[in-house]
């Protein structure tokens, strides 16, 4: 699954797949724009058969989820785990520590989503 | 001029109208595979004069379950010709809110869902062409066409925005505002007002064919008018 997703990203971002790892940040490192993310999601749907919900796949509503959690006194990690069940607890804590550095989406998050939502 | 088409499959949304059935043989003559939706079984049997039954689907855009069933088995489409339009006219202040709600749902929200599904499939193939057949009423509504005008402009806006967002990835859009067409509801209207310029459905269909072709792809994210000069006059005829 990792190789397939890296191949999709490399194809759409027009770059060498060997330059992409699970730790690569899509926006921070690759400069992916919203249209690139849309196309990556569409390719995951059509090439890999993964049902895609863009907001969840690309953690697009992450800051909204955190704001709502704050307003309802819900622990941030609990709110994120509920919204993004494909992410591990360790990854959620890493995201929370990484927020100040910019968009947190990594290739590993796409792989986790695809693995979690892969049709049985 | 000979036209070329890099795609193969055409979907006519609301294809049983005169414009749709005029367009079908033109598309077929270009080697394109045409599928069409229609709203009722009676329109379906009319369409069967032009298309084999397996290429006709009943789709009621205002009905959520009909739309869901259609999206479940989305036909292949490199080209979309959107002929779906709202029916019924009333003064805005007299408009039944329930009817208005249903029309906005069908022509706004459900149309968007359809465009999302078709657009994503086109994006996956990096080619697609979407053409929306609008109306001069979007620019200059007559009294009683307020809702019709608003819905047409909303659809034009969606098509324009889709083209802006996707043209760089091979999916382009265009809207065609037709004047009074000498077919359907337009025919008796023109018959009573012979001084008004009408648009022949054959000419409109030929224009659509061109706009779908590779040669017409540079008409992108824009709205063009084909009204035989109806709106060009300072004073109405």
Contacts between the chains, C-beta under 8 A, distances in Angstrom:
chain1	res1	chain2	res2	distance
A	35	B	165	6.5
A	35	B	166	7.7
A	35	B	168	7.2
A	35	B	169	6.8
A	38	B	123	7.2
A	39	B	123	6.0
A	39	B	169	6.3
A	42	B	120	4.8
A	42	B	123	5.0
A	42	B	124	5.0
A	43	B	124	6.3
A	45	B	120	6.9
A	45	B	124	7.3
A	46	B	120	7.8
A	46	B	121	7.2
A	46	B	124	3.9
A	47	B	124	7.7
